[in-house]
């Protein structure tokens, strides 16, 4: 048995100590963590011995639930800030110019739109961060949630199929 097979077998033995009903829940919780998200959570589930479909659904669900919470909180915060800014702007000096970072983000959003930002975003930053940025910039939360869901499904599926194939054909587990 090579070292990789031994590592996988040891991990599966460790996971076998957890009740079977809790395993998808653990994968779902892993999916809520930024930088782990649905992709790595699905890998953890598959390597741990879960059915790839169960692992992918649990991981993507956890990732989306976290994104949903982030979008709802960011939307409420943005509304509060915009309301306060408009109230204080009535009797205040003119506002300061936009930062270069905000200008760059707006150009990027115009170029790729919410679908592009959502689908390509996980290559650079977690979906939770992308969602917060999009909502904070004024994008409708329903539109953000739709495209984040699409991105989560795409990336989790690609990763799940890849790790399943690797486990099946390379590791032989």
LOFIKE-60837 format. One record per residue: residue in three letters; x, y, z of N, C-alpha, C in turn; residue number from 1. Coordinates in steps of 0.2 Angstrom, whole numbers, plus 5000, padded with zeros to 4 digits. Example, Ala and Ser with C-alpha at 12.3 -4.5 7.8 and 13.67 -1.06 7.14 Angstrom:
# residues 2
+-----+-------+--------+------+--------+---------+------+-------+--------+------+-----+
|   r | neast | nnorth |  nup | caeast | canorth | caup | ceast | cnorth |  cup |   k |
+-----+-------+--------+------+--------+---------+------+-------+--------+------+-----+
| Ala |  5066 |   4972 | 5039 |   5062 |    4978 | 5039 |  5066 |   4984 | 5039 |   1 |
| Ser |  5064 |   4989 | 5035 |   5068 |    4995 | 5036 |  5064 |   5000 | 5039 |   2 |
+-----+-------+--------+------+--------+---------+------+-------+--------+------+-----+
END
This chain:
# residues 173
+-----+-------+--------+------+--------+---------+------+-------+--------+------+-----+
|   r | neast | nnorth |  nup | caeast | canorth | caup | ceast | cnorth |  cup |   k |
+-----+-------+--------+------+--------+---------+------+-------+--------+------+-----+
| Unk |  5004 |   4994 | 5000 |   5000 |    5000 | 5000 |  5004 |   5006 | 5000 |   1 |
| Unk |  5003 |   5011 | 4995 |   5007 |    5017 | 4995 |  5005 |   5022 | 5000 |   2 |
| Unk |  5009 |   5027 | 5001 |   5008 |    5032 | 5007 |  5001 |   5035 | 5006 |   3 |
| Unk |  4999 |   5037 | 5000 |   4993 |    5041 | 4999 |  4987 |   5036 | 5000 |   4 |
| Unk |  4987 |   5030 | 4998 |   4982 |    5025 | 5000 |  4982 |   5024 | 5008 |   5 |
| Unk |  4987 |   5024 | 5011 |   4987 |    5023 | 5018 |  4984 |   5029 | 5022 |   6 |
| Unk |  4986 |   5035 | 5019 |   4983 |    5042 | 5022 |  4976 |   5042 | 5021 |   7 |
| Unk |  4973 |   5040 | 5015 |   4966 |    5040 | 5014 |  4963 |   5035 | 5019 |   8 |
| Unk |  4966 |   5029 | 5019 |   4963 |    5024 | 5023 |  4963 |   5026 | 5031 |   9 |
| Unk |  4968 |   5029 | 5033 |   4968 |    5031 | 5040 |  4963 |   5037 | 5041 |  10 |
| Unk |  4962 |   5041 | 5036 |   4957 |    5046 | 5037 |  4950 |   5043 | 5037 |  11 |
| Unk |  4949 |   5038 | 5033 |   4942 |    5035 | 5033 |  4941 |   5031 | 5039 |  12 |
| Unk |  4946 |   5028 | 5042 |   4945 |    5025 | 5049 |  4943 |   5030 | 5054 |  13 |
| Unk |  4946 |   5036 | 5054 |   4944 |    5041 | 5058 |  4937 |   5044 | 5057 |  14 |
| Unk |  4935 |   5045 | 5051 |   4928 |    5047 | 5050 |  4923 |   5041 | 5052 |  15 |
| Unk |  4925 |   5035 | 5051 |   4921 |    5030 | 5053 |  4919 |   5030 | 5060 |  16 |
| Unk |  4922 |   5033 | 5064 |   4921 |    5034 | 5071 |  4915 |   5039 | 5073 |  17 |
| Unk |  4913 |   5043 | 5068 |   4908 |    5048 | 5068 |  4902 |   5044 | 5066 |  18 |
| Unk |  4896 |   5045 | 5069 |   4890 |    5042 | 5067 |  4888 |   5044 | 5060 |  19 |
| Unk |  4886 |   5039 | 5056 |   4885 |    5040 | 5049 |  4880 |   5046 | 5047 |  20 |
| Unk |  4875 |   5047 | 5052 |   4870 |    5052 | 5051 |  4873 |   5059 | 5051 |  21 |
| Unk |  4879 |   5060 | 5055 |   4882 |    5066 | 5056 |  4887 |   5068 | 5051 |  22 |
| Unk |  4889 |   5063 | 5047 |   4894 |    5065 | 5042 |  4892 |   5070 | 5037 |  23 |
| Unk |  4886 |   5069 | 5034 |   4885 |    5075 | 5029 |  4884 |   5082 | 5033 |  24 |
| Unk |  4882 |   5082 | 5039 |   4881 |    5088 | 5043 |  4888 |   5091 | 5044 |  25 |
| Unk |  4893 |   5087 | 5045 |   4900 |    5089 | 5046 |  4903 |   5092 | 5039 |  26 |
| Unk |  4901 |   5089 | 5034 |   4903 |    5092 | 5027 |  4899 |   5098 | 5026 |  27 |
| Unk |  4893 |   5098 | 5028 |   4889 |    5105 | 5027 |  4892 |   5110 | 5031 |  28 |
| Unk |  4894 |   5109 | 5037 |   4897 |    5114 | 5041 |  4904 |   5116 | 5038 |  29 |
| Unk |  4908 |   5112 | 5035 |   4914 |    5113 | 5032 |  4913 |   5118 | 5026 |  30 |
| Unk |  4908 |   5117 | 5023 |   4906 |    5121 | 5017 |  4904 |   5128 | 5019 |  31 |
| Unk |  4903 |   5130 | 5025 |   4902 |    5137 | 5027 |  4908 |   5141 | 5028 |  32 |
| Unk |  4914 |   5137 | 5028 |   4920 |    5141 | 5030 |  4923 |   5144 | 5024 |  33 |
| Unk |  4924 |   5151 | 5024 |   4927 |    5154 | 5018 |  4934 |   5150 | 5017 |  34 |
| Unk |  4936 |   5150 | 5010 |   4942 |    5147 | 5008 |  4941 |   5139 | 5008 |  35 |
| Unk |  4937 |   5136 | 5012 |   4935 |    5129 | 5011 |  4929 |   5128 | 5006 |  36 |
| Unk |  4924 |   5131 | 5008 |   4918 |    5132 | 5004 |  4915 |   5125 | 5002 |  37 |
| Unk |  4911 |   5124 | 4996 |   4909 |    5118 | 4994 |  4914 |   5114 | 4991 |  38 |
| Unk |  4919 |   5117 | 4988 |   4924 |    5113 | 4984 |  4928 |   5108 | 4989 |  39 |
| Unk |  4931 |   5111 | 4993 |   4935 |    5108 | 4998 |  4931 |   5103 | 5003 |  40 |
| Unk |  4925 |   5106 | 5005 |   4921 |    5102 | 5009 |  4919 |   5095 | 5006 |  41 |
| Unk |  4917 |   5096 | 4999 |   4915 |    5090 | 4995 |  4921 |   5085 | 4995 |  42 |
| Unk |  4927 |   5088 | 4994 |   4933 |    5083 | 4994 |  4934 |   5080 | 5001 |  43 |
| Unk |  4933 |   5083 | 5006 |   4934 |    5080 | 5013 |  4929 |   5075 | 5014 |  44 |
| Unk |  4923 |   5076 | 5011 |   4917 |    5071 | 5012 |  4919 |   5065 | 5008 |  45 |
| Unk |  4921 |   5066 | 5002 |   4923 |    5060 | 4997 |  4929 |   5056 | 5000 |  46 |
| Unk |  4934 |   5059 | 5002 |   4940 |    5056 | 5005 |  4938 |   5052 | 5011 |  47 |
| Unk |  4933 |   5055 | 5015 |   4931 |    5052 | 5021 |  4926 |   5046 | 5020 |  48 |
| Unk |  4924 |   5045 | 5014 |   4920 |    5039 | 5012 |  4913 |   5040 | 5011 |  49 |
| Unk |  4911 |   5047 | 5011 |   4904 |    5048 | 5009 |  4903 |   5047 | 5001 |  50 |
| Unk |  4897 |   5046 | 5000 |   4895 |    5045 | 4993 |  4896 |   5052 | 4990 |  51 |
| Unk |  4899 |   5052 | 4984 |   4900 |    5059 | 4981 |  4894 |   5063 | 4980 |  52 |
| Unk |  4889 |   5061 | 4978 |   4883 |    5065 | 4977 |  4881 |   5068 | 4984 |  53 |
| Unk |  4881 |   5064 | 4989 |   4879 |    5066 | 4996 |  4884 |   5072 | 4998 |  54 |
| Unk |  4890 |   5070 | 4997 |   4896 |    5075 | 4999 |  4895 |   5082 | 4995 |  55 |
| Unk |  4893 |   5081 | 4989 |   4892 |    5087 | 4985 |  4886 |   5091 | 4987 |  56 |
| Unk |  4881 |   5088 | 4988 |   4875 |    5091 | 4990 |  4876 |   5095 | 4997 |  57 |
| Unk |  4879 |   5091 | 5002 |   4880 |    5094 | 5008 |  4885 |   5100 | 5008 |  58 |
| Unk |  4890 |   5099 | 5004 |   4895 |    5104 | 5004 |  4892 |   5111 | 5001 |  59 |
| Unk |  4888 |   5110 | 4995 |   4886 |    5115 | 4992 |  4880 |   5119 | 4996 |  60 |
| Unk |  4876 |   5115 | 4999 |   4871 |    5117 | 5004 |  4874 |   5122 | 5009 |  61 |
| Unk |  4879 |   5119 | 5013 |   4882 |    5123 | 5018 |  4885 |   5130 | 5015 |  62 |
| Unk |  4888 |   5129 | 5009 |   4891 |    5135 | 5006 |  4886 |   5140 | 5005 |  63 |
| Unk |  4880 |   5138 | 5002 |   4875 |    5142 | 5000 |  4872 |   5145 | 5006 |  64 |
| Unk |  4870 |   5142 | 5011 |   4867 |    5144 | 5017 |  4872 |   5150 | 5020 |  65 |
| Unk |  4878 |   5149 | 5020 |   4883 |    5154 | 5023 |  4882 |   5160 | 5018 |  66 |
| Unk |  4882 |   5159 | 5012 |   4881 |    5165 | 5007 |  4875 |   5169 | 5008 |  67 |
| Unk |  4869 |   5165 | 5009 |   4863 |    5168 | 5011 |  4863 |   5172 | 5017 |  68 |
| Unk |  4866 |   5170 | 5022 |   4867 |    5174 | 5028 |  4871 |   5180 | 5027 |  69 |
| Unk |  4876 |   5180 | 5023 |   4881 |    5185 | 5022 |  4877 |   5190 | 5018 |  70 |
| Unk |  4873 |   5188 | 5013 |   4870 |    5193 | 5008 |  4864 |   5196 | 5012 |  71 |
| Unk |  4861 |   5193 | 5017 |   4855 |    5196 | 5020 |  4858 |   5201 | 5025 |  72 |
| Unk |  4864 |   5200 | 5029 |   4867 |    5204 | 5033 |  4870 |   5210 | 5030 |  73 |
| Unk |  4873 |   5209 | 5024 |   4876 |    5214 | 5020 |  4871 |   5219 | 5018 |  74 |
| Unk |  4865 |   5216 | 5015 |   4860 |    5220 | 5013 |  4857 |   5225 | 5018 |  75 |
| Unk |  4856 |   5222 | 5024 |   4853 |    5226 | 5030 |  4858 |   5232 | 5031 |  76 |
| Unk |  4865 |   5230 | 5032 |   4870 |    5235 | 5033 |  4870 |   5240 | 5028 |  77 |
| Unk |  4870 |   5239 | 5022 |   4870 |    5243 | 5016 |  4864 |   5248 | 5017 |  78 |
| Unk |  4858 |   5245 | 5018 |   4852 |    5250 | 5018 |  4853 |   5255 | 5024 |  79 |
| Unk |  4856 |   5253 | 5030 |   4857 |    5257 | 5035 |  4862 |   5263 | 5034 |  80 |
| Unk |  4867 |   5261 | 5030 |   4872 |    5266 | 5029 |  4870 |   5271 | 5023 |  81 |
| Unk |  4866 |   5268 | 5018 |   4864 |    5273 | 5013 |  4858 |   5277 | 5016 |  82 |
| Unk |  4854 |   5275 | 5021 |   4849 |    5279 | 5024 |  4853 |   5285 | 5028 |  83 |
| Unk |  4858 |   5283 | 5032 |   4861 |    5287 | 5036 |  4865 |   5292 | 5032 |  84 |
| Unk |  4868 |   5290 | 5026 |   4872 |    5294 | 5022 |  4868 |   5300 | 5019 |  85 |
| Unk |  4862 |   5297 | 5016 |   4857 |    5302 | 5013 |  4854 |   5307 | 5018 |  86 |
| Unk |  4853 |   5305 | 5024 |   4851 |    5310 | 5029 |  4856 |   5315 | 5031 |  87 |
| Unk |  4862 |   5313 | 5032 |   4867 |    5317 | 5034 |  4870 |   5321 | 5028 |  88 |
| Unk |  4869 |   5319 | 5022 |   4871 |    5323 | 5016 |  4867 |   5329 | 5014 |  89 |
| Unk |  4861 |   5329 | 5017 |   4856 |    5335 | 5016 |  4859 |   5341 | 5019 |  90 |
| Unk |  4863 |   5340 | 5024 |   4865 |    5346 | 5028 |  4873 |   5346 | 5028 |  91 |
| Unk |  4876 |   5342 | 5024 |   4884 |    5341 | 5025 |  4887 |   5344 | 5018 |  92 |
| Unk |  4893 |   5344 | 5019 |   4897 |    5346 | 5013 |  4897 |   5341 | 5008 |  93 |
| Unk |  4899 |   5343 | 5002 |   4899 |    5338 | 4996 |  4903 |   5331 | 4998 |  94 |
| Unk |  4901 |   5326 | 4995 |   4905 |    5319 | 4997 |  4912 |   5319 | 4994 |  95 |
| Unk |  4916 |   5315 | 4997 |   4922 |    5314 | 4994 |  4922 |   5309 | 4988 |  96 |
| Unk |  4927 |   5310 | 4983 |   4927 |    5306 | 4977 |  4928 |   5298 | 4979 |  97 |
| Unk |  4926 |   5294 | 4974 |   4927 |    5287 | 4975 |  4934 |   5285 | 4975 |  98 |
| Unk |  4935 |   5280 | 4979 |   4942 |    5277 | 4980 |  4944 |   5273 | 4973 |  99 |
| Unk |  4950 |   5273 | 4972 |   4953 |    5269 | 4966 |  4950 |   5262 | 4966 | 100 |
| Unk |  4950 |   5259 | 4972 |   4948 |    5252 | 4972 |  4941 |   5251 | 4970 | 101 |
| Unk |  4936 |   5256 | 4973 |   4929 |    5255 | 4971 |  4928 |   5257 | 4964 | 102 |
| Unk |  4932 |   5261 | 4961 |   4931 |    5263 | 4954 |  4933 |   5256 | 4950 | 103 |
| Unk |  4939 |   5253 | 4952 |   4941 |    5247 | 4948 |  4936 |   5241 | 4949 | 104 |
| Unk |  4933 |   5241 | 4955 |   4928 |    5235 | 4956 |  4922 |   5237 | 4951 | 105 |
| Unk |  4920 |   5243 | 4951 |   4914 |    5245 | 4947 |  4915 |   5243 | 4939 | 106 |
| Unk |  4922 |   5245 | 4937 |   4923 |    5243 | 4930 |  4923 |   5236 | 4929 | 107 |
| Unk |  4926 |   5232 | 4934 |   4926 |    5225 | 4933 |  4919 |   5222 | 4933 | 108 |
| Unk |  4914 |   5225 | 4937 |   4907 |    5223 | 4937 |  4904 |   5224 | 4931 | 109 |
| Unk |  4905 |   5230 | 4928 |   4902 |    5232 | 4922 |  4905 |   5227 | 4916 | 110 |
| Unk |  4911 |   5226 | 4916 |   4914 |    5221 | 4911 |  4911 |   5214 | 4911 | 111 |
| Unk |  4911 |   5211 | 4917 |   4909 |    5204 | 4918 |  4902 |   5203 | 4920 | 112 |
| Unk |  4899 |   5208 | 4924 |   4892 |    5208 | 4927 |  4892 |   5203 | 4933 | 113 |
| Unk |  4887 |   5202 | 4936 |   4886 |    5198 | 4942 |  4887 |   5191 | 4940 | 114 |
| Unk |  4885 |   5188 | 4934 |   4886 |    5181 | 4933 |  4894 |   5180 | 4932 | 115 |
| Unk |  4897 |   5184 | 4929 |   4905 |    5183 | 4928 |  4908 |   5184 | 4935 | 116 |
| Unk |  4906 |   5189 | 4939 |   4909 |    5190 | 4945 |  4908 |   5184 | 4950 | 117 |
| Unk |  4902 |   5181 | 4949 |   4900 |    5175 | 4953 |  4904 |   5169 | 4951 | 118 |
| Unk |  4904 |   5168 | 4945 |   4907 |    5162 | 4942 |  4914 |   5162 | 4943 | 119 |
| Unk |  4917 |   5167 | 4941 |   4925 |    5168 | 4941 |  4928 |   5170 | 4948 | 120 |
| Unk |  4923 |   5173 | 4952 |   4926 |    5175 | 4959 |  4929 |   5170 | 4963 | 121 |
| Unk |  4926 |   5163 | 4963 |   4930 |    5158 | 4967 |  4937 |   5157 | 4965 | 122 |
| Unk |  4939 |   5159 | 4959 |   4946 |    5158 | 4958 |  4951 |   5163 | 4961 | 123 |
| Unk |  4948 |   5168 | 4964 |   4952 |    5173 | 4968 |  4950 |   5174 | 4975 | 124 |
| Unk |  4943 |   5174 | 4976 |   4941 |    5175 | 4983 |  4935 |   5171 | 4985 | 125 |
| Unk |  4934 |   5170 | 4991 |   4928 |    5165 | 4993 |  4921 |   5168 | 4991 | 126 |
| Unk |  4916 |   5164 | 4990 |   4910 |    5166 | 4988 |  4907 |   5171 | 4993 | 127 |
| Unk |  4908 |   5170 | 4999 |   4905 |    5174 | 5004 |  4908 |   5182 | 5003 | 128 |
| Unk |  4914 |   5182 | 5002 |   4917 |    5189 | 5001 |  4914 |   5192 | 4994 | 129 |
| Unk |  4914 |   5188 | 4989 |   4911 |    5191 | 4983 |  4904 |   5193 | 4984 | 130 |
| Unk |  4900 |   5189 | 4987 |   4893 |    5191 | 4988 |  4892 |   5197 | 4992 | 131 |
| Unk |  4896 |   5198 | 4998 |   4896 |    5204 | 5001 |  4898 |   5210 | 4997 | 132 |
| Unk |  4903 |   5210 | 4993 |   4905 |    5215 | 4989 |  4900 |   5217 | 4984 | 133 |
| Unk |  4897 |   5212 | 4981 |   4892 |    5213 | 4976 |  4886 |   5217 | 4979 | 134 |
| Unk |  4883 |   5214 | 4985 |   4878 |    5218 | 4988 |  4879 |   5224 | 4991 | 135 |
| Unk |  4885 |   5225 | 4994 |   4887 |    5232 | 4996 |  4888 |   5237 | 4991 | 136 |
| Unk |  4889 |   5235 | 4984 |   4890 |    5239 | 4979 |  4883 |   5241 | 4976 | 137 |
| Unk |  4878 |   5238 | 4979 |   4871 |    5240 | 4976 |  4867 |   5235 | 4972 | 138 |
| Unk |  4871 |   5229 | 4971 |   4867 |    5224 | 4967 |  4862 |   5221 | 4970 | 139 |
| Unk |  4856 |   5220 | 4967 |   4850 |    5217 | 4970 |  4852 |   5210 | 4973 | 140 |
| Unk |  4850 |   5209 | 4979 |   4852 |    5203 | 4983 |  4849 |   5196 | 4980 | 141 |
| Unk |  4843 |   5196 | 4977 |   4841 |    5191 | 4973 |  4845 |   5189 | 4967 | 142 |
| Unk |  4848 |   5194 | 4964 |   4852 |    5192 | 4958 |  4859 |   5189 | 4960 | 143 |
| Unk |  4861 |   5192 | 4966 |   4867 |    5189 | 4969 |  4866 |   5182 | 4971 | 144 |
| Unk |  4861 |   5181 | 4974 |   4860 |    5174 | 4977 |  4859 |   5169 | 4971 | 145 |
| Unk |  4855 |   5171 | 4966 |   4855 |    5167 | 4960 |  4861 |   5165 | 4957 | 146 |
| Unk |  4865 |   5170 | 4956 |   4872 |    5168 | 4953 |  4877 |   5165 | 4957 | 147 |
| Unk |  4876 |   5166 | 4964 |   4881 |    5163 | 4968 |  4879 |   5156 | 4969 | 148 |
| Unk |  4872 |   5154 | 4968 |   4870 |    5147 | 4968 |  4873 |   5144 | 4962 | 149 |
| Unk |  4872 |   5147 | 4957 |   4875 |    5144 | 4950 |  4882 |   5143 | 4951 | 150 |
| Unk |  4886 |   5147 | 4953 |   4893 |    5147 | 4954 |  4895 |   5141 | 4959 | 151 |
| Unk |  4891 |   5141 | 4965 |   4893 |    5135 | 4969 |  4891 |   5129 | 4967 | 152 |
| Unk |  4886 |   5128 | 4963 |   4884 |    5121 | 4960 |  4890 |   5120 | 4955 | 153 |
| Unk |  4892 |   5124 | 4950 |   4897 |    5123 | 4945 |  4903 |   5121 | 4948 | 154 |
| Unk |  4906 |   5125 | 4953 |   4912 |    5123 | 4956 |  4912 |   5117 | 4960 | 155 |
| Unk |  4907 |   5116 | 4964 |   4907 |    5110 | 4968 |  4906 |   5104 | 4964 | 156 |
| Unk |  4902 |   5104 | 4959 |   4902 |    5099 | 4954 |  4908 |   5097 | 4951 | 157 |
| Unk |  4912 |   5102 | 4948 |   4918 |    5101 | 4945 |  4923 |   5098 | 4950 | 158 |
| Unk |  4923 |   5100 | 4956 |   4928 |    5098 | 4961 |  4926 |   5091 | 4963 | 159 |
| Unk |  4920 |   5089 | 4964 |   4917 |    5083 | 4966 |  4919 |   5077 | 4961 | 160 |
| Unk |  4917 |   5079 | 4954 |   4919 |    5074 | 4949 |  4926 |   5073 | 4949 | 161 |
| Unk |  4930 |   5078 | 4949 |   4938 |    5078 | 4949 |  4940 |   5073 | 4955 | 162 |
| Unk |  4938 |   5075 | 4961 |   4941 |    5071 | 4966 |  4938 |   5064 | 4966 | 163 |
| Unk |  4932 |   5063 | 4964 |   4929 |    5056 | 4963 |  4934 |   5052 | 4958 | 164 |
| Unk |  4935 |   5055 | 4953 |   4939 |    5052 | 4947 |  4946 |   5050 | 4950 | 165 |
| Unk |  4949 |   5055 | 4954 |   4956 |    5054 | 4956 |  4956 |   5048 | 4961 | 166 |
| Unk |  4951 |   5048 | 4966 |   4950 |    5043 | 4971 |  4949 |   5036 | 4967 | 167 |
| Unk |  4945 |   5036 | 4962 |   4943 |    5030 | 4959 |  4949 |   5027 | 4955 | 168 |
| Unk |  4952 |   5031 | 4951 |   4957 |    5029 | 4946 |  4964 |   5029 | 4948 | 169 |
| Unk |  4966 |   5034 | 4952 |   4973 |    5035 | 4954 |  4974 |   5032 | 4961 | 170 |
| Unk |  4970 |   5033 | 4966 |   4971 |    5030 | 4972 |  4969 |   5023 | 4973 | 171 |
| Unk |  4964 |   5022 | 4969 |   4961 |    5015 | 4969 |  4957 |   5013 | 4976 | 172 |
| Unk |  4954 |   5019 | 4979 |   4950 |    5018 | 4985 |  4943 |   5017 | 4983 | 173 |
+-----+-------+--------+------+--------+---------+------+-------+--------+------+-----+
END
